[in-house]
């Protein structure tokens, strides 16, 4: 017959085994939960990766990517400044070394090439587009929807001040209620670094003044209070052609009808209103 001590030993052994089994079971449960969570996260990421993709729908996008990846700097307009060397050497501490002081180059030509770098790159970056449904002349690049034209004239101004009047921009606080009139501020005097591009299409010009990181005066029509507003860019398109012309800029398509001048601004930060915003439209005839 088992003694009391035998019973206590059995009980202790059973308790120890029970605790051990519970501990291992917790590890098994934790591993199972982790495996399930990891598989779920992997599934979600796979689904997101399959949904998030970029499709180059237009030839102009593929052209820009290919030009960027395959072209050297002098192939997109920046010509190399040649360095000449008269092939002489000199002796220093018993070593014969090239005479570095004999290297020479045209410093004025170098500085002039640097000044032309921004315009030459802009010729590849900023493009005008016309819907093929309007039967435009053959473009530099074309796809099923648009004919694209590179600027033939580009000017770069480190600072420029536009004096265009009659522009308005909506106050960005008054939104959210249907039927409420949005208060519009007067917009004037955009200033900043400016790139001017122009292209002659079918005998008529289309030109754009692109002010990057622009600032402009904003005037409250009720109080006449004036203050400065920063913008990502300000663009004025003057379209003297009979076609609808679109300027491609930072992924945006800024449109101007035939015979019209149109101005746009884009805010630096994220806004509820559509961005860019048309702030002016008028005839250029």
Steps between C-alpha positions, in 0.01 A plus 500: 500500500647846402616711789422866553845595379448302180175689444673837553779404258247394237305823550812710468606313186156545349500872583844546350400312182178702477687831528758381248230396253323834547824687433568304182138544396530874537805497276315292244203736512727806471682349203174411335366854551824649365489275195142604433581869543807475278310322225221759520746789479679335208167456322409866554839620376478279193156636422619859544805444281284354228264799517762775524664533162589765246391466140675714242196558282655758274809488283617833641547339843702217356700746294592707809603193698707361214664838436592533866644150528692487174613856430819662619502863606639629170233300314220705657656831405791565739807491278829401658765763567820355360815497715831534318840369617837562337639156599799633693631377835717633780721340763403529867708319767657286228156396372384592152140613524253675267507876526154568639543873461514445125138382486276772358141554391278786392350619829263744330370221277455277806294765682290562189425126470388497864257783424351297216457182706151582634356603160639190329355267763169691489474423129479133590292538816218743409282392208197633318230252397206522260221238479533299180123536459568862391729379216811697602830501309733204555647520849849425628347209697153354446265242646138407441370801695746789459769650281782641714726793411827597667567874545725656237565807716587486870613783728601475864464795739628459859243761606192628321196708597172465310254788506195315372176638649147367535594172670305352792559205729242344738545529875586148609326515837142546378410151385291205608146639462292465187360822362752722678675760288876464525672827572756587234816700561669716241828349380777715358872547443630139486878496535783249515727294277346488154540275196352630175419245227360556152416286199374598156228261386342531157626859464376625840671516838410345832704618796509446873654686793573246776585659834640233734454532878311819435376751754212737428301774665157401629248778566181467705230681299308589818782648707763569228752320723792369296740220588737254331400146396748229398420273206664193351479666163319768301445443128372740235424339162436723199365298210492685168426183303157370400560171686434399858850488652597321819823569690631195687659604829579288810246240391231766454333586170432875480266582212442817298243522223583640159543878516493512881737585780460296818681521836530227765644477850583194708526519878803371688291294743209260452166671450138386492442701184619366164865580443623674281238776501407709198531864607462680167364446150466753222535547125845574356361621168 
